Amino acid sequence: MAQQDVHVLASDIDNTLTGDEKALCELAEQLTSLRKEGKLFLVLSTGRRLDQVLDGLQNENLPEPDAVVSQVGTEIYLPPLNENSGNLKSWEEKLRKEFSREQALHYVQNVEGIEMQPEKFNTPLKVSCYLDKAPDPEKAVKQIRAAVDRDQAGCQVIWSSSRDLDLIPASAGKGKAIRFVLEHEQVASEQVIVAGDSGNDSSMFEEFGRGIVVGNAKPELKAIESEYGTDNAFYFASASYAAGVHEGLRHFGVC
């Protein structure tokens, strides 16, 4: 692709794009026009599985993307997108070299109140649990992180929405996966804007330093300015959901 002046938008889906149907329709129309004009490279970066993204394209008015980063940054899909699309092999091979699912499972065993998410959300590259029923979820997350760090286990802990706990490869995550997509597709990364609403989006902001925090964002994401410093260009939208993304894109001069 090798485009030097194209804007890149990498956006979460649930509660970032979705949540306001009218606002999403308006934003999707704008993004589709920019893509057709060659002015925008769009990445949908989500915790969803690919089939859920495809359903969103058909039934939720999600804009057609140039790439999909799914399963919290452990899978990458490139067009043509369909039910037979395979995870980008070079990304999958990179992650499989460093990640042991068996070892990752060890860190969530015997944690009081923990519950495994349905099998469809647990993949060879991701261990996913619910932790909201633990006596002290935040304390449990800290203990799991400390054990992972102590063992240099080749995995990382993603904590989001005060409920969802994911253990994924250390080199995975939404931010690193987006970076991999841009390098693979030869898209310049100087113009990247990310958008999100919760903790599993924080790696995007950390990786690129410029992004939109929608008005309905969780406190865990709204705290990124103090966590990553004021040198970053984070825009905190007053509007929620897709309207907040649209507001941020106007701020950055994209729309």
C-alpha positions as CSV (number, residue, x, y, z in Angstrom):
1,M,0.0,0.0,0.0
2,A,2.9,2.3,0.9
3,Q,0.8,5.5,1.5
4,Q,2.6,8.4,3.2
5,D,-0.2,10.9,3.8
6,V,-3.1,8.7,4.6
7,H,-4.8,9.0,8.1
8,V,-5.1,5.8,10.1
9,L,-8.0,5.3,12.5
10,A,-7.8,2.2,14.7
11,S,-11.0,2.0,16.7
12,D,-12.5,-0.4,19.3
13,I,-16.1,-1.5,18.4
14,D,-18.2,-2.1,21.5
15,N,-19.2,1.0,23.4
16,T,-16.8,3.0,21.2
17,L,-18.4,2.8,17.8
18,T,-21.6,1.1,19.0
19,G,-24.1,2.5,21.5
20,D,-25.7,5.2,19.4
21,E,-27.1,3.8,16.1
22,K,-27.8,7.2,14.5
23,A,-24.3,8.5,15.3
24,L,-22.7,5.3,14.0
25,C,-24.5,5.6,10.7
26,E,-23.3,9.2,10.3
27,L,-19.8,8.3,11.2
28,A,-19.7,5.2,9.1
29,E,-20.8,7.2,6.0
30,Q,-18.0,9.7,6.6
31,L,-15.4,7.0,7.1
32,T,-16.5,5.1,4.0
33,S,-16.2,8.2,1.9
34,L,-12.7,8.9,3.3
35,R,-11.6,5.3,2.5
36,K,-13.0,5.6,-1.0
37,E,-11.0,8.8,-1.5
38,G,-7.8,7.0,-0.3
39,K,-7.5,9.3,2.7
40,L,-8.1,6.8,5.4
41,F,-6.9,3.4,6.5
42,L,-9.4,1.9,8.9
43,V,-8.6,-0.8,11.5
44,L,-11.4,-2.3,13.7
45,S,-9.6,-3.4,16.9
46,T,-11.8,-5.4,19.2
47,G,-12.3,-8.1,21.7
48,R,-14.8,-9.7,19.4
49,R,-14.3,-12.8,17.4
50,L,-14.2,-12.4,13.6
51,D,-17.7,-13.9,13.2
52,Q,-19.0,-11.2,15.6
53,V,-17.3,-8.5,13.6
54,L,-18.8,-9.9,10.3
55,D,-22.2,-9.8,11.9
56,G,-21.6,-6.2,12.9
57,L,-20.7,-5.3,9.4
58,Q,-24.0,-6.8,8.2
59,N,-26.4,-5.8,11.1
60,E,-24.9,-2.9,13.1
61,N,-23.8,-0.6,10.3
62,L,-20.1,-0.9,11.2
63,P,-18.0,0.6,8.4
64,E,-16.0,-1.8,6.2
65,P,-12.4,-1.9,7.5
66,D,-9.0,-2.3,5.9
67,A,-8.0,-4.7,8.6
68,V,-9.5,-6.4,11.7
69,V,-7.6,-6.9,15.0
70,S,-9.7,-9.3,17.0
71,Q,-9.6,-11.3,20.3
72,V,-7.9,-8.5,22.2
73,G,-5.0,-8.2,19.7
74,T,-4.2,-11.9,19.3
75,E,-5.7,-12.3,15.8
76,I,-5.4,-10.2,12.6
77,Y,-7.6,-10.5,9.5
78,L,-7.1,-8.8,6.2
79,P,-9.6,-8.4,3.3
80,P,-11.4,-10.1,1.8
81,L,-13.2,-10.6,5.1
82,N,-15.5,-13.6,5.3
83,E,-16.3,-16.6,7.5
84,N,-13.4,-18.5,5.9
85,S,-10.8,-15.8,6.6
86,G,-7.7,-17.1,8.4
87,N,-5.7,-15.4,11.1
88,L,-2.6,-13.6,9.5
89,K,-0.1,-16.4,9.6
90,S,3.0,-14.3,10.2
91,W,1.3,-12.8,13.3
92,E,0.1,-16.1,14.6
93,E,3.5,-17.8,14.2
94,K,5.2,-14.9,16.0
95,L,2.8,-15.3,19.0
96,R,2.9,-19.0,19.2
97,K,6.7,-19.0,19.6
98,E,6.4,-17.2,22.9
99,F,3.1,-18.2,24.5
100,S,2.3,-21.3,26.5
101,R,-1.5,-21.6,27.1
102,E,-0.8,-24.3,29.8
103,Q,1.5,-21.9,31.7
104,A,-1.0,-19.0,31.4
105,L,-3.8,-21.2,32.8
106,H,-1.6,-21.9,35.8
107,Y,-1.9,-18.3,36.9
108,V,-5.7,-18.3,37.0
109,Q,-6.1,-21.6,38.8
110,N,-7.3,-21.6,42.4
111,V,-8.2,-17.8,42.2
112,E,-11.3,-17.4,44.4
113,G,-14.4,-16.4,42.4
114,I,-12.7,-16.7,39.0
115,E,-14.9,-18.1,36.1
116,M,-13.7,-19.1,32.7
117,Q,-15.4,-17.4,29.8
118,P,-17.2,-19.6,27.2
119,E,-14.9,-21.8,25.2
120,K,-15.4,-19.7,22.0
121,F,-13.5,-16.9,23.7
122,N,-10.7,-19.1,24.8
123,T,-8.2,-19.7,22.0
124,P,-4.7,-21.2,21.7
125,L,-3.4,-17.6,22.1
126,K,-5.8,-16.3,24.8
127,V,-7.0,-17.4,28.3
128,S,-10.1,-15.4,29.1
129,C,-11.9,-15.3,32.5
130,Y,-14.5,-13.4,34.4
131,L,-13.3,-12.0,37.7
132,D,-16.2,-9.8,38.9
133,K,-17.3,-12.4,41.4
134,A,-14.0,-12.5,43.2
135,P,-14.0,-11.0,46.8
136,D,-11.5,-8.3,45.6
137,P,-11.1,-8.4,41.8
138,E,-8.5,-5.6,41.8
139,K,-6.3,-7.4,44.4
140,A,-6.6,-10.6,42.5
141,V,-5.5,-9.0,39.3
142,K,-2.5,-7.4,41.0
143,Q,-1.5,-10.8,42.4
144,I,-1.8,-12.5,39.0
145,R,0.3,-9.7,37.3
146,A,2.9,-10.0,40.0
147,A,3.2,-13.7,39.4
148,V,3.5,-13.3,35.7
149,D,6.1,-10.6,36.0
150,R,8.1,-12.7,38.6
151,D,8.2,-15.7,36.2
152,Q,8.8,-13.6,33.1
153,A,6.2,-15.9,31.7
154,G,5.9,-14.6,28.1
155,C,2.4,-13.4,28.7
156,Q,0.6,-10.3,29.8
157,V,-2.5,-9.6,31.8
158,I,-5.3,-7.5,30.3
159,W,-7.9,-6.2,32.8
160,S,-11.0,-4.5,31.5
161,S,-14.4,-3.2,32.5
162,S,-14.0,-4.5,36.1
163,R,-14.9,-7.9,34.8
164,D,-12.8,-9.3,32.0
165,L,-9.4,-10.8,32.5
166,D,-7.3,-12.0,29.6
167,L,-3.9,-13.6,29.5
168,I,-2.3,-13.1,26.1
169,P,1.2,-13.3,24.6
170,A,3.6,-10.6,25.8
171,S,4.0,-9.4,22.2
172,A,0.2,-9.3,21.5
173,G,-2.4,-6.7,22.5
174,K,-4.3,-4.2,20.4
175,G,-1.5,-1.7,20.1
176,K,1.2,-4.1,18.9
177,A,-1.2,-5.9,16.6
178,I,-2.1,-2.6,14.9
179,R,1.6,-1.8,14.5
180,F,2.1,-5.2,12.9
181,V,-0.8,-4.5,10.5
182,L,0.7,-1.2,9.4
183,E,4.1,-2.6,8.8
184,H,2.7,-5.6,6.9
185,E,0.6,-3.3,4.7
186,Q,3.3,-0.7,4.4
187,V,1.1,2.1,5.8
188,A,3.0,5.0,7.4
189,S,2.2,5.2,11.1
190,E,2.8,8.9,11.8
191,Q,-0.9,9.7,11.2
192,V,-2.4,7.0,13.6
193,I,-5.4,8.0,15.7
194,V,-6.8,5.4,18.1
195,A,-10.2,5.4,19.8
196,G,-11.5,3.4,22.7
197,D,-13.6,3.2,25.9
198,S,-12.0,0.6,28.3
199,G,-8.9,-0.9,29.7
200,N,-8.2,-3.4,26.9
201,D,-7.9,-0.3,24.6
202,S,-5.1,1.3,26.7
203,S,-2.3,-0.5,24.7
204,M,-3.4,1.4,21.6
205,F,-2.9,4.7,23.3
206,E,0.4,3.6,24.8
207,E,1.7,2.4,21.4
208,F,0.7,5.5,19.3
209,G,0.3,8.4,21.8
210,R,-2.6,10.0,19.9
211,G,-6.2,9.0,20.3
212,I,-9.8,9.7,21.2
213,V,-11.3,8.7,24.6
214,V,-15.1,8.7,24.1
215,G,-17.3,10.4,26.7
216,N,-18.7,7.2,28.0
217,A,-15.2,5.7,28.6
218,K,-14.5,3.7,31.8
219,P,-12.4,5.4,34.5
220,E,-9.6,2.9,33.8
221,L,-9.1,4.5,30.3
222,K,-9.8,8.1,31.4
223,A,-6.8,7.7,33.7
224,I,-4.4,7.3,30.7
225,E,-3.3,10.9,30.7
226,S,-1.7,10.6,34.1
227,E,-0.4,7.1,33.4
228,Y,1.3,7.9,30.1
229,G,2.1,11.6,30.5
230,T,0.9,14.9,29.1
231,D,3.2,14.8,26.1
232,N,0.7,12.5,24.4
233,A,-2.2,13.9,22.3
234,F,-5.2,12.3,23.9
235,Y,-8.6,13.9,23.1
236,F,-11.3,13.4,25.7
237,A,-14.6,13.7,23.8
238,S,-17.6,15.2,25.5
239,A,-19.9,13.1,23.3
240,S,-20.3,9.3,23.8
241,Y,-20.0,6.3,21.4
242,A,-19.6,7.0,17.7
243,A,-20.5,10.7,18.2
244,G,-17.4,10.9,20.5
245,V,-15.2,9.3,17.8
246,H,-16.6,11.7,15.2
247,E,-15.9,14.7,17.6
248,G,-12.3,13.5,18.1
249,L,-11.7,13.1,14.4
250,R,-12.9,16.7,13.8
251,H,-10.5,17.8,16.5
252,F,-7.6,16.1,14.7
253,G,-8.6,17.5,11.4
254,V,-9.6,14.2,9.8
255,C,-13.3,15.0,9.2
